[in-house]
């Protein structure tokens, strides 16, 4: 029998949520950890009292989301400023693989509305991280969201 460790890892993430990097491992919101370098593991069960790990998870996740917000804010500002100086829509390149596996490259209009929507989503995610971190610090019952 041949195991598909990538598929197993995807299932692990479905069960335990999105990880953050922590001390050379991947830490999940419920205190579980997993190898950061091998899809086959190992995986590490949370300690008997995972509250400290859960607080650390939400702190790291909040920092990760804030970094994405900061990067996107710069991109949005740059795109809006650059577009204000142009008479036609800015173009950007998108590459993807089609159903035959061939690399395709397309130029399309920069979707400023999509950038704004992504920012809204990230801000909501940051608020959720703040809420979960407060709950973890206050010793809330529902630490895994």
WONOR-V457958 format. One record per residue. N is the residue number from 1. RES is the residue in three letters. PHI is phi as a letter, one per 20 degrees, with the letter a starting at -180 (NA if undefined). Layout:
N_RES_PHI + N_RES_PHI
This chain:
1_UNK_NA + 2_UNK_d + 3_UNK_e + 4_UNK_d + 5_UNK_f + 6_UNK_f + 7_UNK_f + 8_UNK_f + 9_UNK_f + 10_UNK_g + 11_UNK_f + 12_UNK_g + 13_UNK_f + 14_UNK_f + 15_UNK_f + 16_UNK_d + 17_UNK_n + 18_UNK_e + 19_UNK_e + 20_UNK_c + 21_UNK_f + 22_UNK_b + 23_UNK_l + 24_UNK_m + 25_UNK_c + 26_UNK_d + 27_UNK_d + 28_UNK_d + 29_UNK_f + 30_UNK_e + 31_UNK_n + 32_UNK_f + 33_UNK_c + 34_UNK_b + 35_UNK_g + 36_UNK_e + 37_UNK_c + 38_UNK_b + 39_UNK_f + 40_UNK_e + 41_UNK_o + 42_UNK_f + 43_UNK_d + 44_UNK_c + 45_UNK_f + 46_UNK_f + 47_UNK_f + 48_UNK_g + 49_UNK_d + 50_UNK_e + 51_UNK_g + 52_UNK_f + 53_UNK_f + 54_UNK_f + 55_UNK_f + 56_UNK_f + 57_UNK_g + 58_UNK_f + 59_UNK_f + 60_UNK_f + 61_UNK_f + 62_UNK_f + 63_UNK_f + 64_UNK_f + 65_UNK_f + 66_UNK_f + 67_UNK_f + 68_UNK_f + 69_UNK_f + 70_UNK_f + 71_UNK_f + 72_UNK_f + 73_UNK_g + 74_UNK_f + 75_UNK_f + 76_UNK_f + 77_UNK_g + 78_UNK_f + 79_UNK_f + 80_UNK_f + 81_UNK_f + 82_UNK_f + 83_UNK_f + 84_UNK_f + 85_UNK_e + 86_UNK_d + 87_UNK_e + 88_UNK_c + 89_UNK_f + 90_UNK_f + 91_UNK_d + 92_UNK_c + 93_UNK_e + 94_UNK_c + 95_UNK_d + 96_UNK_b + 97_UNK_d + 98_UNK_e + 99_UNK_f + 100_UNK_e + 101_UNK_n + 102_UNK_e + 103_UNK_f + 104_UNK_d + 105_UNK_c + 106_UNK_c + 107_UNK_d + 108_UNK_c + 109_UNK_f + 110_UNK_f + 111_UNK_e + 112_UNK_f + 113_UNK_f + 114_UNK_f + 115_UNK_f + 116_UNK_f + 117_UNK_f + 118_UNK_f + 119_UNK_f + 120_UNK_g + 121_UNK_f + 122_UNK_f + 123_UNK_f + 124_UNK_f + 125_UNK_f + 126_UNK_f + 127_UNK_f + 128_UNK_f + 129_UNK_f + 130_UNK_f + 131_UNK_f + 132_UNK_f + 133_UNK_f + 134_UNK_f + 135_UNK_f + 136_UNK_f + 137_UNK_f + 138_UNK_f + 139_UNK_m + 140_UNK_f + 141_UNK_f + 142_UNK_e + 143_UNK_e + 144_UNK_d + 145_UNK_m
